[in-house]
Amino acid sequence: MRPQHETLIERNPSETVVGGGGISPLGIIGGIIALVIAVLLILWLVNGGISSNGDAFSVDCRM
């Protein structure tokens, strides 16, 4: 007859912490900068953008 050996290993369940849902300060700052640039671009386009409204302009390039 063979002796039976039983080994019990008890492990504590590992804790899993899931981070998320928080907004990083860099994301907030980047969003504000993007919003300001978008508003300025829209205002520039509404006020004429690239067109000069028919006004003549000259560029003097003397050397």
PyMOL Python script that loads the backbone (N, CA, C, O; Angstrom):
from pymol import cmd

cmd.read_pdbstr("""\
ATOM      1  N   MET A   1       0.811  -1.171   0.000  1.00  0.00           N
ATOM      2  CA  MET A   1       0.000   0.000   0.000  1.00  0.00           C
ATOM      3  C   MET A   1       0.870   1.256   0.000  1.00  0.00           C
ATOM      4  O   MET A   1       1.801   1.393   0.794  1.00  0.00           O
ATOM      5  N   ARG A   2       0.529   2.189  -0.937  1.00  0.00           N
ATOM      6  CA  ARG A   2       1.307   3.406  -1.038  1.00  0.00           C
ATOM      7  C   ARG A   2       0.644   4.513  -0.218  1.00  0.00           C
ATOM      8  O   ARG A   2      -0.573   4.686  -0.266  1.00  0.00           O
ATOM      9  N   PRO A   3       1.429   5.234   0.511  1.00  0.00           N
ATOM     10  CA  PRO A   3       0.843   6.353   1.271  1.00  0.00           C
ATOM     11  C   PRO A   3       0.465   7.470   0.303  1.00  0.00           C
ATOM     12  O   PRO A   3       1.188   7.750  -0.653  1.00  0.00           O
ATOM     13  N   GLN A   4      -0.640   8.083   0.554  1.00  0.00           N
ATOM     14  CA  GLN A   4      -1.085   9.193  -0.295  1.00  0.00           C
ATOM     15  C   GLN A   4      -0.708  10.508   0.372  1.00  0.00           C
ATOM     16  O   GLN A   4      -0.926  10.722   1.565  1.00  0.00           O
ATOM     17  N   HIS A   5      -0.152  11.349  -0.426  1.00  0.00           N
ATOM     18  CA  HIS A   5       0.246  12.671   0.056  1.00  0.00           C
ATOM     19  C   HIS A   5      -0.669  13.702  -0.565  1.00  0.00           C
ATOM     20  O   HIS A   5      -0.884  13.707  -1.777  1.00  0.00           O
ATOM     21  N   GLU A   6      -1.184  14.537   0.233  1.00  0.00           N
ATOM     22  CA  GLU A   6      -2.055  15.597  -0.265  1.00  0.00           C
ATOM     23  C   GLU A   6      -1.453  16.937   0.145  1.00  0.00           C
ATOM     24  O   GLU A   6      -1.215  17.209   1.322  1.00  0.00           O
ATOM     25  N   THR A   7      -1.222  17.743  -0.849  1.00  0.00           N
ATOM     26  CA  THR A   7      -0.647  19.050  -0.582  1.00  0.00           C
ATOM     27  C   THR A   7      -1.695  20.111  -0.889  1.00  0.00           C
ATOM     28  O   THR A   7      -2.235  20.170  -1.994  1.00  0.00           O
ATOM     29  N   LEU A   8      -1.969  20.931   0.088  1.00  0.00           N
ATOM     30  CA  LEU A   8      -2.932  22.012  -0.099  1.00  0.00           C
ATOM     31  C   LEU A   8      -2.167  23.329  -0.195  1.00  0.00           C
ATOM     32  O   LEU A   8      -1.381  23.682   0.684  1.00  0.00           O
ATOM     33  N   ILE A   9      -2.414  24.021  -1.255  1.00  0.00           N
ATOM     34  CA  ILE A   9      -1.804  25.337  -1.425  1.00  0.00           C
ATOM     35  C   ILE A   9      -2.939  26.353  -1.439  1.00  0.00           C
ATOM     36  O   ILE A   9      -3.796  26.342  -2.323  1.00  0.00           O
ATOM     37  N   GLU A  10      -2.922  27.211  -0.460  1.00  0.00           N
ATOM     38  CA  GLU A  10      -3.957  28.237  -0.403  1.00  0.00           C
ATOM     39  C   GLU A  10      -3.390  29.536  -0.941  1.00  0.00           C
ATOM     40  O   GLU A  10      -2.333  30.006  -0.521  1.00  0.00           O
ATOM     41  N   ARG A  11      -4.123  30.092  -1.876  1.00  0.00           N
ATOM     42  CA  ARG A  11      -3.702  31.363  -2.461  1.00  0.00           C
ATOM     43  C   ARG A  11      -4.768  32.404  -2.179  1.00  0.00           C
ATOM     44  O   ARG A  11      -5.967  32.155  -2.306  1.00  0.00           O
ATOM     45  N   ASN A  12      -4.301  33.557  -1.799  1.00  0.00           N
ATOM     46  CA  ASN A  12      -5.231  34.665  -1.637  1.00  0.00           C
ATOM     47  C   ASN A  12      -5.620  35.166  -3.028  1.00  0.00           C
ATOM     48  O   ASN A  12      -4.763  35.287  -3.903  1.00  0.00           O
ATOM     49  N   PRO A  13      -6.879  35.453  -3.233  1.00  0.00           N
ATOM     50  CA  PRO A  13      -7.260  35.960  -4.550  1.00  0.00           C
ATOM     51  C   PRO A  13      -6.573  37.299  -4.825  1.00  0.00           C
ATOM     52  O   PRO A  13      -6.559  38.200  -3.985  1.00  0.00           O
ATOM     53  N   SER A  14      -6.015  37.397  -6.005  1.00  0.00           N
ATOM     54  CA  SER A  14      -5.315  38.634  -6.336  1.00  0.00           C
ATOM     55  C   SER A  14      -6.337  39.739  -6.579  1.00  0.00           C
ATOM     56  O   SER A  14      -7.396  39.523  -7.169  1.00  0.00           O
ATOM     57  N   GLU A  15      -5.990  40.901  -6.115  1.00  0.00           N
ATOM     58  CA  GLU A  15      -6.884  42.042  -6.291  1.00  0.00           C
ATOM     59  C   GLU A  15      -6.568  42.711  -7.613  1.00  0.00           C
ATOM     60  O   GLU A  15      -5.413  43.013  -7.911  1.00  0.00           O
ATOM     61  N   THR A  16      -7.585  42.936  -8.385  1.00  0.00           N
ATOM     62  CA  THR A  16      -7.417  43.626  -9.655  1.00  0.00           C
ATOM     63  C   THR A  16      -8.080  44.982  -9.546  1.00  0.00           C
ATOM     64  O   THR A  16      -9.290  45.090  -9.346  1.00  0.00           O
ATOM     65  N   VAL A  17      -7.273  46.003  -9.681  1.00  0.00           N
ATOM     66  CA  VAL A  17      -7.795  47.362  -9.604  1.00  0.00           C
ATOM     67  C   VAL A  17      -7.850  47.904 -11.018  1.00  0.00           C
ATOM     68  O   VAL A  17      -6.832  48.010 -11.702  1.00  0.00           O
ATOM     69  N   VAL A  18      -9.031  48.236 -11.436  1.00  0.00           N
ATOM     70  CA  VAL A  18      -9.201  48.768 -12.781  1.00  0.00           C
ATOM     71  C   VAL A  18      -9.371  50.269 -12.674  1.00  0.00           C
ATOM     72  O   VAL A  18     -10.361  50.764 -12.135  1.00  0.00           O
ATOM     73  N   GLY A  19      -8.398  50.975 -13.191  1.00  0.00           N
ATOM     74  CA  GLY A  19      -8.485  52.435 -13.180  1.00  0.00           C
ATOM     75  C   GLY A  19      -9.126  52.911 -14.457  1.00  0.00           C
ATOM     76  O   GLY A  19      -8.988  52.288 -15.510  1.00  0.00           O
ATOM     77  N   GLY A  20      -9.797  53.967 -14.360  1.00  0.00           N
ATOM     78  CA  GLY A  20     -10.431  54.502 -15.558  1.00  0.00           C
ATOM     79  C   GLY A  20     -11.549  55.427 -15.164  1.00  0.00           C
ATOM     80  O   GLY A  20     -11.927  55.517 -13.996  1.00  0.00           O
ATOM     81  N   GLY A  21     -12.062  56.099 -16.133  1.00  0.00           N
ATOM     82  CA  GLY A  21     -13.149  57.012 -15.869  1.00  0.00           C
ATOM     83  C   GLY A  21     -12.653  58.387 -15.465  1.00  0.00           C
ATOM     84  O   GLY A  21     -13.403  59.361 -15.520  1.00  0.00           O
ATOM     85  N   GLY A  22     -11.391  58.471 -15.059  1.00  0.00           N
ATOM     86  CA  GLY A  22     -10.841  59.762 -14.683  1.00  0.00           C
ATOM     87  C   GLY A  22     -10.348  60.507 -15.913  1.00  0.00           C
ATOM     88  O   GLY A  22      -9.924  59.896 -16.894  1.00  0.00           O
ATOM     89  N   ILE A  23     -10.406  61.810 -15.853  1.00  0.00           N
ATOM     90  CA  ILE A  23      -9.947  62.628 -16.978  1.00  0.00           C
ATOM     91  C   ILE A  23      -8.610  63.233 -16.587  1.00  0.00           C
ATOM     92  O   ILE A  23      -8.487  63.870 -15.541  1.00  0.00           O
ATOM     93  N   SER A  24      -7.610  63.031 -17.435  1.00  0.00           N
ATOM     94  CA  SER A  24      -6.291  63.547 -17.116  1.00  0.00           C
ATOM     95  C   SER A  24      -6.231  65.051 -17.368  1.00  0.00           C
ATOM     96  O   SER A  24      -6.921  65.556 -18.253  1.00  0.00           O
ATOM     97  N   PRO A  25      -5.427  65.759 -16.610  1.00  0.00           N
ATOM     98  CA  PRO A  25      -5.284  67.209 -16.821  1.00  0.00           C
ATOM     99  C   PRO A  25      -4.752  67.542 -18.206  1.00  0.00           C
ATOM    100  O   PRO A  25      -5.118  68.566 -18.783  1.00  0.00           O
ATOM    101  N   LEU A  26      -3.889  66.682 -18.743  1.00  0.00           N
ATOM    102  CA  LEU A  26      -3.377  66.942 -20.095  1.00  0.00           C
ATOM    103  C   LEU A  26      -4.492  66.861 -21.126  1.00  0.00           C
ATOM    104  O   LEU A  26      -4.497  67.621 -22.094  1.00  0.00           O
ATOM    105  N   GLY A  27      -5.420  65.962 -20.932  1.00  0.00           N
ATOM    106  CA  GLY A  27      -6.553  65.855 -21.846  1.00  0.00           C
ATOM    107  C   GLY A  27      -7.426  67.084 -21.802  1.00  0.00           C
ATOM    108  O   GLY A  27      -7.925  67.533 -22.834  1.00  0.00           O
ATOM    109  N   ILE A  28      -7.617  67.637 -20.613  1.00  0.00           N
ATOM    110  CA  ILE A  28      -8.434  68.845 -20.471  1.00  0.00           C
ATOM    111  C   ILE A  28      -7.748  70.018 -21.160  1.00  0.00           C
ATOM    112  O   ILE A  28      -8.385  70.768 -21.900  1.00  0.00           O
ATOM    113  N   ILE A  29      -6.461  70.175 -20.919  1.00  0.00           N
ATOM    114  CA  ILE A  29      -5.713  71.289 -21.528  1.00  0.00           C
ATOM    115  C   ILE A  29      -5.700  71.148 -23.040  1.00  0.00           C
ATOM    116  O   ILE A  29      -5.904  72.129 -23.754  1.00  0.00           O
ATOM    117  N   GLY A  30      -5.461  69.935 -23.538  1.00  0.00           N
ATOM    118  CA  GLY A  30      -5.461  69.708 -24.984  1.00  0.00           C
ATOM    119  C   GLY A  30      -6.817  69.994 -25.600  1.00  0.00           C
ATOM    120  O   GLY A  30      -6.899  70.542 -26.700  1.00  0.00           O
ATOM    121  N   GLY A  31      -7.894  69.623 -24.892  1.00  0.00           N
ATOM    122  CA  GLY A  31      -9.241  69.902 -25.395  1.00  0.00           C
ATOM    123  C   GLY A  31      -9.529  71.382 -25.470  1.00  0.00           C
ATOM    124  O   GLY A  31     -10.141  71.851 -26.429  1.00  0.00           O
ATOM    125  N   ILE A  32      -9.090  72.127 -24.458  1.00  0.00           N
ATOM    126  CA  ILE A  32      -9.307  73.580 -24.460  1.00  0.00           C
ATOM    127  C   ILE A  32      -8.536  74.230 -25.596  1.00  0.00           C
ATOM    128  O   ILE A  32      -9.066  75.105 -26.281  1.00  0.00           O
ATOM    129  N   ILE A  33      -7.293  73.814 -25.805  1.00  0.00           N
ATOM    130  CA  ILE A  33      -6.483  74.391 -26.890  1.00  0.00           C
ATOM    131  C   ILE A  33      -7.117  74.074 -28.241  1.00  0.00           C
ATOM    132  O   ILE A  33      -7.196  74.944 -29.108  1.00  0.00           O
ATOM    133  N   ALA A  34      -7.566  72.839 -28.422  1.00  0.00           N
ATOM    134  CA  ALA A  34      -8.215  72.459 -29.684  1.00  0.00           C
ATOM    135  C   ALA A  34      -9.489  73.266 -29.904  1.00  0.00           C
ATOM    136  O   ALA A  34      -9.780  73.671 -31.030  1.00  0.00           O
ATOM    137  N   LEU A  35     -10.247  73.502 -28.840  1.00  0.00           N
ATOM    138  CA  LEU A  35     -11.480  74.282 -28.950  1.00  0.00           C
ATOM    139  C   LEU A  35     -11.187  75.728 -29.339  1.00  0.00           C
ATOM    140  O   LEU A  35     -11.877  76.295 -30.186  1.00  0.00           O
ATOM    141  N   VAL A  36     -10.169  76.326 -28.725  1.00  0.00           N
ATOM    142  CA  VAL A  36      -9.808  77.713 -29.051  1.00  0.00           C
ATOM    143  C   VAL A  36      -9.362  77.818 -30.502  1.00  0.00           C
ATOM    144  O   VAL A  36      -9.756  78.746 -31.208  1.00  0.00           O
ATOM    145  N   ILE A  37      -8.540  76.870 -30.954  1.00  0.00           N
ATOM    146  CA  ILE A  37      -8.072  76.895 -32.341  1.00  0.00           C
ATOM    147  C   ILE A  37      -9.244  76.727 -33.302  1.00  0.00           C
ATOM    148  O   ILE A  37      -9.300  77.395 -34.334  1.00  0.00           O
ATOM    149  N   ALA A  38     -10.176  75.842 -32.972  1.00  0.00           N
ATOM    150  CA  ALA A  38     -11.341  75.626 -33.834  1.00  0.00           C
ATOM    151  C   ALA A  38     -12.199  76.881 -33.919  1.00  0.00           C
ATOM    152  O   ALA A  38     -12.669  77.232 -35.001  1.00  0.00           O
ATOM    153  N   VAL A  39     -12.410  77.563 -32.799  1.00  0.00           N
ATOM    154  CA  VAL A  39     -13.211  78.796 -32.806  1.00  0.00           C
ATOM    155  C   VAL A  39     -12.521  79.878 -33.627  1.00  0.00           C
ATOM    156  O   VAL A  39     -13.171  80.569 -34.412  1.00  0.00           O
ATOM    157  N   LEU A  40     -11.214  80.031 -33.453  1.00  0.00           N
ATOM    158  CA  LEU A  40     -10.483  81.041 -34.226  1.00  0.00           C
ATOM    159  C   LEU A  40     -10.534  80.729 -35.721  1.00  0.00           C
ATOM    160  O   LEU A  40     -10.680  81.636 -36.541  1.00  0.00           O
ATOM    161  N   LEU A  41     -10.413  79.452 -36.075  1.00  0.00           N
ATOM    162  CA  LEU A  41     -10.475  79.063 -37.483  1.00  0.00           C
ATOM    163  C   LEU A  41     -11.853  79.343 -38.068  1.00  0.00           C
ATOM    164  O   LEU A  41     -11.962  79.820 -39.198  1.00  0.00           O
ATOM    165  N   ILE A  42     -12.901  79.052 -37.314  1.00  0.00           N
ATOM    166  CA  ILE A  42     -14.263  79.321 -37.794  1.00  0.00           C
ATOM    167  C   ILE A  42     -14.484  80.825 -37.962  1.00  0.00           C
ATOM    168  O   ILE A  42     -15.056  81.254 -38.965  1.00  0.00           O
ATOM    169  N   LEU A  43     -14.040  81.630 -36.996  1.00  0.00           N
ATOM    170  CA  LEU A  43     -14.194  83.088 -37.115  1.00  0.00           C
ATOM    171  C   LEU A  43     -13.432  83.619 -38.324  1.00  0.00           C
ATOM    172  O   LEU A  43     -13.924  84.499 -39.030  1.00  0.00           O
ATOM    173  N   TRP A  44     -12.238  83.089 -38.565  1.00  0.00           N
ATOM    174  CA  TRP A  44     -11.437  83.531 -39.705  1.00  0.00           C
ATOM    175  C   TRP A  44     -12.142  83.190 -41.013  1.00  0.00           C
ATOM    176  O   TRP A  44     -12.171  84.003 -41.937  1.00  0.00           O
ATOM    177  N   LEU A  45     -12.711  81.983 -41.092  1.00  0.00           N
ATOM    178  CA  LEU A  45     -13.406  81.585 -42.308  1.00  0.00           C
ATOM    179  C   LEU A  45     -14.675  82.400 -42.517  1.00  0.00           C
ATOM    180  O   LEU A  45     -14.993  82.756 -43.651  1.00  0.00           O
ATOM    181  N   VAL A  46     -15.408  82.705 -41.442  1.00  0.00           N
ATOM    182  CA  VAL A  46     -16.640  83.492 -41.558  1.00  0.00           C
ATOM    183  C   VAL A  46     -16.323  84.917 -41.996  1.00  0.00           C
ATOM    184  O   VAL A  46     -17.103  85.524 -42.730  1.00  0.00           O
ATOM    185  N   ASN A  47     -15.203  85.452 -41.560  1.00  0.00           N
ATOM    186  CA  ASN A  47     -14.845  86.837 -41.898  1.00  0.00           C
ATOM    187  C   ASN A  47     -14.118  86.956 -43.225  1.00  0.00           C
ATOM    188  O   ASN A  47     -13.535  88.004 -43.502  1.00  0.00           O
ATOM    189  N   GLY A  48     -14.128  85.943 -44.039  1.00  0.00           N
ATOM    190  CA  GLY A  48     -13.543  86.071 -45.364  1.00  0.00           C
ATOM    191  C   GLY A  48     -12.468  85.052 -45.664  1.00  0.00           C
ATOM    192  O   GLY A  48     -12.201  84.767 -46.832  1.00  0.00           O
ATOM    193  N   GLY A  49     -11.862  84.511 -44.670  1.00  0.00           N
ATOM    194  CA  GLY A  49     -10.847  83.492 -44.902  1.00  0.00           C
ATOM    195  C   GLY A  49      -9.715  84.002 -45.764  1.00  0.00           C
ATOM    196  O   GLY A  49      -9.078  85.008 -45.448  1.00  0.00           O
ATOM    197  N   ILE A  50      -9.468  83.294 -46.864  1.00  0.00           N
ATOM    198  CA  ILE A  50      -8.346  83.622 -47.736  1.00  0.00           C
ATOM    199  C   ILE A  50      -8.707  84.748 -48.701  1.00  0.00           C
ATOM    200  O   ILE A  50      -7.831  85.499 -49.131  1.00  0.00           O
ATOM    201  N   SER A  51      -9.977  84.872 -49.043  1.00  0.00           N
ATOM    202  CA  SER A  51     -10.362  85.878 -50.045  1.00  0.00           C
ATOM    203  C   SER A  51     -10.112  87.274 -49.510  1.00  0.00           C
ATOM    204  O   SER A  51     -10.188  87.521 -48.306  1.00  0.00           O
ATOM    205  N   SER A  52      -9.813  88.184 -50.427  1.00  0.00           N
ATOM    206  CA  SER A  52      -9.520  89.566 -50.039  1.00  0.00           C
ATOM    207  C   SER A  52     -10.699  90.486 -50.332  1.00  0.00           C
ATOM    208  O   SER A  52     -10.549  91.706 -50.258  1.00  0.00           O
ATOM    209  N   ASN A  53     -11.868  89.938 -50.662  1.00  0.00           N
ATOM    210  CA  ASN A  53     -13.076  90.704 -50.956  1.00  0.00           C
ATOM    211  C   ASN A  53     -12.864  91.690 -52.100  1.00  0.00           C
ATOM    212  O   ASN A  53     -13.490  92.749 -52.135  1.00  0.00           O
ATOM    213  N   GLY A  54     -11.995  91.348 -53.022  1.00  0.00           N
ATOM    214  CA  GLY A  54     -11.781  92.196 -54.193  1.00  0.00           C
ATOM    215  C   GLY A  54     -10.802  93.324 -53.978  1.00  0.00           C
ATOM    216  O   GLY A  54     -10.492  94.047 -54.924  1.00  0.00           O
ATOM    217  N   ASP A  55     -10.314  93.498 -52.794  1.00  0.00           N
ATOM    218  CA  ASP A  55      -9.347  94.568 -52.522  1.00  0.00           C
ATOM    219  C   ASP A  55      -7.993  94.176 -53.120  1.00  0.00           C
ATOM    220  O   ASP A  55      -7.562  93.025 -53.052  1.00  0.00           O
ATOM    221  N   ALA A  56      -7.358  95.164 -53.697  1.00  0.00           N
ATOM    222  CA  ALA A  56      -6.040  94.914 -54.283  1.00  0.00           C
ATOM    223  C   ALA A  56      -4.974  95.075 -53.203  1.00  0.00           C
ATOM    224  O   ALA A  56      -5.087  95.924 -52.319  1.00  0.00           O
ATOM    225  N   PHE A  57      -3.970  94.268 -53.290  1.00  0.00           N
ATOM    226  CA  PHE A  57      -2.853  94.415 -52.374  1.00  0.00           C
ATOM    227  C   PHE A  57      -1.592  94.109 -53.136  1.00  0.00           C
ATOM    228  O   PHE A  57      -1.599  93.317 -54.078  1.00  0.00           O
ATOM    229  N   SER A  58      -0.504  94.739 -52.729  1.00  0.00           N
ATOM    230  CA  SER A  58       0.764  94.526 -53.422  1.00  0.00           C
ATOM    231  C   SER A  58       1.823  94.105 -52.410  1.00  0.00           C
ATOM    232  O   SER A  58       1.777  94.466 -51.234  1.00  0.00           O
ATOM    233  N   VAL A  59       2.758  93.343 -52.905  1.00  0.00           N
ATOM    234  CA  VAL A  59       3.862  92.906 -52.077  1.00  0.00           C
ATOM    235  C   VAL A  59       5.140  93.450 -52.689  1.00  0.00           C
ATOM    236  O   VAL A  59       5.444  93.165 -53.847  1.00  0.00           O
ATOM    237  N   ASP A  60       5.877  94.215 -51.937  1.00  0.00           N
ATOM    238  CA  ASP A  60       7.100  94.840 -52.436  1.00  0.00           C
ATOM    239  C   ASP A  60       8.293  93.995 -52.009  1.00  0.00           C
ATOM    240  O   ASP A  60       8.577  93.854 -50.820  1.00  0.00           O
ATOM    241  N   CYS A  61       8.990  93.432 -53.000  1.00  0.00           N
ATOM    242  CA  CYS A  61      10.131  92.578 -52.703  1.00  0.00           C
ATOM    243  C   CYS A  61      11.396  93.160 -53.321  1.00  0.00           C
ATOM    244  O   CYS A  61      11.970  92.569 -54.235  1.00  0.00           O
ATOM    245  N   ARG A  62      11.827  94.305 -52.832  1.00  0.00           N
ATOM    246  CA  ARG A  62      13.052  94.930 -53.354  1.00  0.00           C
ATOM    247  C   ARG A  62      14.257  94.343 -52.639  1.00  0.00           C
ATOM    248  O   ARG A  62      14.237  94.052 -51.443  1.00  0.00           O
ATOM    249  N   MET A  63      15.309  94.183 -53.436  1.00  0.00           N
ATOM    250  CA  MET A  63      16.544  93.673 -52.829  1.00  0.00           C
ATOM    251  C   MET A  63      17.619  94.700 -52.942  1.00  0.00           C
ATOM    252  O   MET A  63      18.742  94.471 -52.493  1.00  0.00           O
TER     253      MET A  63
END
""", "prot")
cmd.dss("prot")
cmd.show_as("cartoon", "prot")
cmd.util.cbc("prot")
cmd.orient("prot")
